[in-house]
Amino acid sequence: MEPLRRNYNRIFSLKLAKRIINVLLFILFFDFLFFPLPVLAANLENAKDLAEISQGIVENYSDFKYIVYDRPENHLPVNEDLKVKLAGYYTITAYNSEVGQTDNSPCITANGFNVCQHGVEDTVAANFLNFGDKVRIPELFGDRVFVVRDRMNKRHQNRVDIWMVEKQDAKQFGVKLAKVEVLE
């Protein structure tokens, strides 16, 4: 009986045949997943030429662009009353009401405003601007308007410090360089 069992010749071992089949299935799967050329070929049979298909794609994209981006309800209103009187790039940092970052009255700004009672993050400290000046930082905050209500240490002349409620938010903000617009 022993000679009958060894009577067959295999070109590949069973283990190698399984590996080859798995690799071929893998290649076939990703070929259809990442290279959908058969679908485009089916569309090409119905179209007169490739230019017609590409024109349809461009028209569909422009419709999508209008639906998503160009609709008026997807944009914030632009405040036409505020005009930029000064703009420049400044170092921007963040702080919060903590004794280690302020003086002995952490909630009261240099002009007497209580930021803790106000609770809105719309206060900045800047030594080169007057109290009450309105500031916008479009690269970081869009059209959000801040008011200068505080001062910094005298060694920080060309810097804007944004007041934040939470210390973790101020630490995460870090130090950034951005365009600051002073509004009229």
VOPAGU-2260 file (C-alpha; in pm, 1 decimal, decimal comma):
REM VOPAGU-2260
SITE   aa  ch    i         X         Y         Z
SITE  MET   A    0       0,0       0,0       0,0
SITE  GLU   A    1     285,9     232,2      54,9
SITE  PRO   A    2     367,5     269,5    -315,4
SITE  LEU   A    3      10,9     383,2    -393,7
SITE  ARG   A    4      22,8     675,1    -153,9
SITE  ARG   A    5     334,8     816,6    -308,3
SITE  ASN   A    6     209,0     774,9    -660,2
SITE  TYR   A    7      98,9    1133,5    -709,5
SITE  ASN   A    8     325,0    1424,4    -803,6
SITE  ARG   A    9     245,3    1771,5    -678,0
SITE  ILE   A   10     383,0    2077,5    -844,0
SITE  PHE   A   11     306,0    2289,6    -537,7
SITE  SER   A   12     270,6    2185,1    -181,9
SITE  LEU   A   13     -74,1    2232,7     -31,3
SITE  LYS   A   14      51,1    2513,2     193,0
SITE  LEU   A   15     206,6    2700,6    -101,6
SITE  ALA   A   16    -111,1    2657,9    -308,9
SITE  LYS   A   17    -320,4    2815,9     -29,7
SITE  ARG   A   18     -81,5    3111,5      -9,6
SITE  ILE   A   19     -94,6    3167,3    -385,2
SITE  ILE   A   20    -476,2    3158,5    -385,3
SITE  ASN   A   21    -492,3    3404,5     -93,1
SITE  VAL   A   22    -254,1    3646,5    -265,0
SITE  LEU   A   23    -451,7    3629,5    -590,5
SITE  LEU   A   24    -779,4    3695,7    -406,5
SITE  PHE   A   25    -617,6    3985,0    -220,5
SITE  ILE   A   26    -491,5    4139,6    -546,1
SITE  LEU   A   27    -828,0    4091,2    -715,5
SITE  PHE   A   28   -1015,3    4252,2    -425,3
SITE  PHE   A   29    -793,6    4561,4    -412,7
SITE  ASP   A   30    -788,7    4589,7    -790,4
SITE  PHE   A   31   -1166,1    4638,4    -793,5
SITE  LEU   A   32   -1161,8    4851,0    -480,6
SITE  PHE   A   33    -896,8    5104,7    -579,7
SITE  PHE   A   34    -908,8    5090,5    -960,0
SITE  PRO   A   35   -1274,6    5110,8   -1068,9
SITE  LEU   A   36   -1193,3    5121,4   -1441,8
SITE  PRO   A   37   -1457,9    4866,4   -1544,1
SITE  VAL   A   38   -1727,6    5103,7   -1414,6
SITE  LEU   A   39   -1589,8    5396,2   -1613,2
SITE  ALA   A   40   -1567,1    5176,9   -1921,9
SITE  ALA   A   41   -1938,0    5096,4   -1890,8
SITE  ASN   A   42   -2018,5    5469,0   -1876,2
SITE  LEU   A   43   -1801,6    5530,4   -2180,1
SITE  GLU   A   44   -2012,7    5297,1   -2394,9
SITE  ASN   A   45   -2319,5    5517,8   -2338,7
SITE  ALA   A   46   -2138,0    5847,2   -2391,7
SITE  LYS   A   47   -2021,3    5974,7   -2726,5
SITE  ASP   A   48   -1675,7    6064,9   -2601,7
SITE  LEU   A   49   -1473,4    6120,0   -2288,3
SITE  ALA   A   50   -1525,8    6497,4   -2298,8
SITE  GLU   A   51   -1897,8    6449,3   -2247,6
SITE  ILE   A   52   -1836,6    6243,4   -1933,4
SITE  SER   A   53   -1590,4    6493,0   -1790,2
SITE  GLN   A   54   -1832,6    6778,7   -1859,5
SITE  GLY   A   55   -2098,7    6592,5   -1661,7
SITE  ILE   A   56   -1859,3    6547,1   -1371,0
SITE  VAL   A   57   -1773,9    6919,9   -1369,8
SITE  GLU   A   58   -2141,1    7018,0   -1383,6
SITE  ASN   A   59   -2227,0    6784,1   -1098,7
SITE  TYR   A   60   -1940,1    6922,7    -890,9
SITE  SER   A   61   -2050,2    7281,3    -946,8
SITE  ASP   A   62   -2404,3    7188,8    -834,9
SITE  PHE   A   63   -2260,6    7024,3    -524,9
SITE  LYS   A   64   -2045,8    7328,9    -457,4
SITE  TYR   A   65   -2351,9    7553,1    -470,7
SITE  ILE   A   66   -2553,0    7321,7    -247,1
SITE  VAL   A   67   -2284,8    7299,7      20,6
SITE  TYR   A   68   -2069,8    7613,0       6,9
SITE  ASP   A   69   -2238,5    7897,5    -175,8
SITE  ARG   A   70   -2573,8    7901,7      -1,4
SITE  PRO   A   71   -2631,8    8216,1     208,0
SITE  GLU   A   72   -2739,9    8024,2     518,7
SITE  ASN   A   73   -2396,5    7856,5     531,3
SITE  HIS   A   74   -2215,3    8186,7     586,7
SITE  LEU   A   75   -2202,6    8418,6     883,4
SITE  PRO   A   76   -2320,6    8771,5     818,6
SITE  VAL   A   77   -2043,9    9020,4     749,7
SITE  ASN   A   78   -2041,3    9322,0     975,8
SITE  GLU   A   79   -1994,0    9615,3     740,7
SITE  ASP   A   80   -1977,3    9871,2    1025,0
SITE  LEU   A   81   -1633,0    9763,6    1146,1
SITE  LYS   A   82   -1343,4    9877,1     930,6
SITE  VAL   A   83    -978,6    9788,5     981,7
SITE  LYS   A   84    -763,9   10084,8    1086,3
SITE  LEU   A   85    -446,6    9889,0    1167,5
SITE  ALA   A   86    -331,4    9539,7    1080,7
SITE  GLY   A   87     -12,2    9349,5    1149,1
SITE  TYR   A   88     134,9    9019,7    1256,0
SITE  TYR   A   89     179,8    8982,1    1629,8
SITE  THR   A   90     266,0    8709,4    1877,2
SITE  ILE   A   91     -51,5    8581,2    2040,8
SITE  THR   A   92     -69,4    8398,4    2371,1
SITE  ALA   A   93    -348,1    8309,8    2614,5
SITE  TYR   A   94    -396,2    8351,6    2987,8
SITE  ASN   A   95    -664,3    8296,8    3249,5
SITE  SER   A   96    -761,4    8440,1    3586,5
SITE  GLU   A   97    -502,7    8282,2    3810,6
SITE  VAL   A   98    -286,6    8460,1    4066,2
SITE  GLY   A   99      31,9    8324,1    3910,5
SITE  GLN   A  100     -59,5    8479,6    3574,9
SITE  THR   A  101    -211,1    8806,8    3700,7
SITE  ASP   A  102    -177,4    9038,6    3995,1
SITE  ASN   A  103    -346,7    8990,1    4334,0
SITE  SER   A  104    -697,3    9050,3    4187,4
SITE  PRO   A  105    -711,9    8791,1    3908,5
SITE  CYS   A  106   -1067,8    8858,7    3787,0
SITE  ILE   A  107   -1032,3    9235,2    3758,8
SITE  THR   A  108    -856,1    9366,3    3445,8
SITE  ALA   A  109    -640,7    9677,6    3430,6
SITE  ASN   A  110    -938,1    9897,0    3336,7
SITE  GLY   A  111   -1158,5    9758,1    3620,0
SITE  PHE   A  112   -1364,4    9510,4    3418,1
SITE  ASN   A  113   -1457,2    9182,4    3593,4
SITE  VAL   A  114   -1395,1    8902,1    3341,4
SITE  CYS   A  115   -1506,2    8626,1    3581,3
SITE  GLN   A  116   -1855,1    8775,8    3617,7
SITE  HIS   A  117   -1870,5    8849,5    3243,5
SITE  GLY   A  118   -1765,0    8491,7    3161,6
SITE  VAL   A  119   -1726,6    8549,2    2785,9
SITE  GLU   A  120   -1386,9    8500,3    2623,7
SITE  ASP   A  121   -1378,1    8835,4    2444,5
SITE  THR   A  122   -1106,5    9014,1    2642,3
SITE  VAL   A  123    -748,6    9071,3    2531,3
SITE  ALA   A  124    -446,5    9233,6    2688,6
SITE  ALA   A  125    -223,8    9444,4    2464,7
SITE  ASN   A  126      17,3    9716,4    2568,7
SITE  PHE   A  127      33,8    9884,9    2226,7
SITE  LEU   A  128    -343,2    9944,5    2205,3
SITE  ASN   A  129    -584,8   10165,9    2398,9
SITE  PHE   A  130    -850,0   10033,2    2635,2
SITE  GLY   A  131   -1173,5    9967,8    2448,7
SITE  ASP   A  132   -1010,4    9908,7    2109,9
SITE  LYS   A  133   -1179,7    9631,2    1918,2
SITE  VAL   A  134    -953,7    9361,4    1776,6
SITE  ARG   A  135   -1016,3    9078,5    1532,4
SITE  ILE   A  136    -785,7    8780,1    1468,3
SITE  PRO   A  137    -930,1    8627,1    1149,2
SITE  GLU   A  138    -674,4    8347,7    1104,6
SITE  LEU   A  139    -755,7    8196,2    1443,4
SITE  PHE   A  140   -1103,6    8318,7    1539,4
SITE  GLY   A  141   -1271,5    8432,1    1215,2
SITE  ASP   A  142   -1494,3    8739,5    1259,3
SITE  ARG   A  143   -1499,4    8718,3    1639,4
SITE  VAL   A  144   -1430,8    9060,6    1793,9
SITE  PHE   A  145   -1226,1    9104,4    2111,4
SITE  VAL   A  146   -1202,5    9416,0    2331,2
SITE  VAL   A  147    -878,9    9544,0    2486,6
SITE  ARG   A  148    -946,8    9551,9    2861,3
SITE  ASP   A  149    -617,2    9447,4    3016,0
SITE  ARG   A  150    -243,8    9510,3    3010,8
SITE  MET   A  151      55,9    9282,0    3016,0
SITE  ASN   A  152     397,3    9313,6    3175,1
SITE  LYS   A  153     592,0    9604,3    3022,3
SITE  ARG   A  154     845,7    9368,3    2863,8
SITE  HIS   A  155     572,3    9239,3    2626,0
SITE  GLN   A  156     521,5    9527,6    2383,1
SITE  ASN   A  157     421,8    9358,6    2055,7
SITE  ARG   A  158     209,0    9080,1    2194,7
SITE  VAL   A  159    -163,4    9012,8    2232,0
SITE  ASP   A  160    -278,8    8799,9    2525,5
SITE  ILE   A  161    -627,2    8646,1    2501,6
SITE  TRP   A  162    -818,9    8579,8    2822,7
SITE  MET   A  163    -967,8    8229,4    2850,7
SITE  VAL   A  164   -1188,4    8080,4    3119,7
SITE  GLU   A  165   -1005,1    7749,4    3157,6
SITE  LYS   A  166    -633,0    7713,1    3225,8
SITE  GLN   A  167    -613,7    7398,1    3011,7
SITE  ASP   A  168    -751,4    7588,4    2709,9
SITE  ALA   A  169    -491,2    7861,9    2757,8
SITE  LYS   A  170    -209,3    7606,9    2781,5
SITE  GLN   A  171    -335,4    7423,1    2475,1
SITE  PHE   A  172    -353,2    7750,4    2278,6
SITE  GLY   A  173      20,0    7802,9    2328,9
SITE  VAL   A  174     207,3    8075,5    2139,4
SITE  LYS   A  175     101,6    8166,3    1786,3
SITE  LEU   A  176     186,9    8425,4    1526,8
SITE  ALA   A  177    -116,1    8562,2    1343,7
SITE  LYS   A  178    -255,3    8871,4    1177,6
SITE  VAL   A  179    -430,1    9105,3    1418,9
SITE  GLU   A  180    -674,8    9364,4    1286,8
SITE  VAL   A  181    -756,8    9669,4    1497,7
SITE  LEU   A  182   -1106,5    9792,9    1412,6
SITE  GLU   A  183   -1239,7   10148,9    1412,2
